[in-house]
Amino acid sequence: MTAEERVTNAPWFQGSRALVVGLARSGCSAAKLLMRHGANVRGIDRRRAEELGDVVGELTSLGVELSFGWSGPEPLADRDLVVVSHGAVMIAAQWHVTGSWPPAGRHGMHAPAQG
């Protein structure tokens, strides 16, 4: 058995309750991978559903629970695995460093709650 087969066939995610933060390319791919390996997946994004295009229908058809425009800790409830898309990390970091919202090129996004 190759190393790739060992990783692909491993039941690591089976039964996990995963949260995917950010649903663009890498977040969408992560959600699909987790679903394929038996995880219960919740996906969240600050953008509105219509801003994500075909991703919404694709993930919904796979059984991913989706939530949009979030800003609090509620989506973390009952999750035991969190995958953060690199885009979500970059947006949060830019907001933290510059204090400006929305970050360049991210129109339609809501500022996270400060506190």
MONOR-V97249 format. One record per residue. N is the residue number from 1. PHI is phi in radians with two decimals (NA if undefined). PSI is psi in whole degrees, -180 to 180 (none if undefined). Layout:
BEGIN
n=<N;N>
phi=<PHI;PHI>
psi=<PSI;PSI>
END
This chain:
BEGIN
n=<1;2;3;4;5;6;7;8;9;10;11;12;13;14;15;16;17;18;19;20;21;22;23;24;25;26;27;28;29;30;31;32;33;34;35;36;37;38;39;40;41;42;43;44;45;46;47;48;49;50;51;52;53;54;55;56;57;58;59;60;61;62;63;64;65;66;67;68;69;70;71;72;73;74;75;76;77;78;79;80;81;82;83;84;85;86;87;88;89;90;91;92;93;94;95;96;97;98;99;100;101;102;103;104;105;106;107;108;109;110;111;112;113;114;115>
phi=<NA;-1.38;-1.07;-1.10;-1.13;-1.10;-1.23;-1.13;-1.60;-1.25;-1.52;-1.01;-1.69;-0.97;1.43;-1.18;-1.93;-1.68;-2.08;-1.87;-1.74;1.67;-2.01;-1.33;-0.97;-1.23;-1.14;-1.09;-1.11;-1.11;-1.07;-1.11;-1.06;-1.10;-1.09;-1.06;-1.78;1.53;-1.50;-1.59;-2.03;-2.00;-2.02;-2.27;-2.67;-1.24;-1.33;-1.35;-0.97;-1.15;-1.36;-1.65;1.14;-1.17;-1.00;-1.07;-1.11;-1.09;-1.24;-1.07;-1.14;-1.49;1.73;-1.33;-1.37;-2.00;-2.50;-2.21;1.24;-1.26;-2.59;-2.05;-1.46;-0.92;-1.08;-1.32;-0.96;1.10;-1.69;-2.06;-2.58;-2.17;-2.03;-1.88;-1.12;-1.05;-1.13;-1.14;-1.14;-1.10;-1.12;-1.10;-1.14;-1.11;-1.11;-1.13;-1.31;-1.58;1.31;-1.76;-2.47;-1.44;-1.04;-0.90;1.40;-2.07;-1.21;1.52;-1.64;-1.63;-1.18;-1.18;-1.13;-1.67;3.14>
psi=<134;166;-40;-41;-39;-41;-46;-37;-3;139;33;-38;-7;121;-3;152;94;148;125;119;114;119;24;-150;-58;-37;-41;-44;-41;-43;-43;-45;-46;-42;-44;-28;20;16;155;119;132;128;136;151;145;-24;164;156;-42;-20;-16;-9;-135;-17;-40;-51;-40;-49;-38;-41;-24;-10;13;130;123;147;140;152;23;155;-3;-173;-3;-41;-18;-16;131;18;142;4;131;129;121;120;143;-31;-40;-38;-44;-41;-47;-41;-42;-42;-42;-43;-46;-26;3;145;137;155;155;130;6;53;151;-1;146;142;140;152;136;146;none>
END
